[in-house]
Amino acid sequence: MEEFNLHLTGDIHAITAANNLLAAAIDTRILHENTQTDKALYNRLVPSVNGVREFSSIQLARLKKLGINKTDPNALTEEEIGKFARLNIDPSTITWQRVLDTNDRFLRKITIGQAPTEKGYSRQAQFDIAVASEIMAVLALTDSLADMKERLGRMVVASDKSGQPVTAEDLGVTGALTVLMKDAIKPNLMQTLEGTPVFVHAGPFANIAHGNSSVLADKIALKLVGQEGFVVTEAGFGADIGMEKFFNIKCRASGLVPNAVVLVATVRALKMHGGGPSVSPCFLPSK
């Protein structure tokens, strides 16, 4: 048996880095908005380079979202500058947590912002396991780099103080997230002990996401085997979670339709989930 590298090509590390970059951006934005004027924030967001100010494409998209139909940074009114520069994130609504690929129970609830440089801004936060990140779910459903960038930008991380959703795109970090994920989007080609090629790619949880391997891996596999071949893809974590979400989410998102389903059912599982009698452990007699 060949040695199996649990890190593969670093997909989980990339997800961890991207997730925590976004988490850091959220708290940093709140800190800056708490300690700076509208004008100072605006100068940071749209700096003058060699005497010229220009909006980036992501900033132009935010202006459009806000209903500000201007492209010249010097043409904004004071009210429009404040509207553009401030996200006004409500800290109590932040749903985006930091992640780590280690089961460390003492990081389930933490307090961040204890250093004096954070100027009194602290809040309760937590660490989740890395594969529970929404970025893992995005990776598994995307079909191209451009599609992944759009999906990352639409991720909701909190609400503002008026109750409107705040996204990764609003924070202006979509490009950075995509760069961190640009290699993780490529499926990992491995093989079974019998020498059968297999793609190992993505693993979102089925209890909080869709619990299936990536759409890209399936599409590449289908292309490689041709019309006469077949591809087996796992819809894991139980028929009542993984398989249902395979049909209801993954198949709809990808447009792929399976020709057959292999359903594994044990007598024990049928008893436990079918309203049968209590299941108690028993041991086979020794020979």
Secondary structure, 3 states (H helix, E strand, C coil): CCCCCCCCCCHHHHHHHHHHHHHHHHHHHHHHHHHCCHHHHHHHHCCCECCECCCCHHHHHHHHHHCCCCCCHHHCCHHHHHHHHCCCECHHHCCCCEEECCCCHHHCCEEECCCHHHCCCCEEECEEEHHHCHHHHHHHHCCCHHHHHHHHHCCEEEEECCCCEEEHHHHCCHHHHHHHHCCCCCCEEEECCCCCEEEECCCCCCCCCCCECCHHHHHHHHHHHCCCCCCCCCECCHHHHHHHHHHHHHHHHHCCCCCCCCCCCCHHHHHHHCCCCCCCCCCCCCC
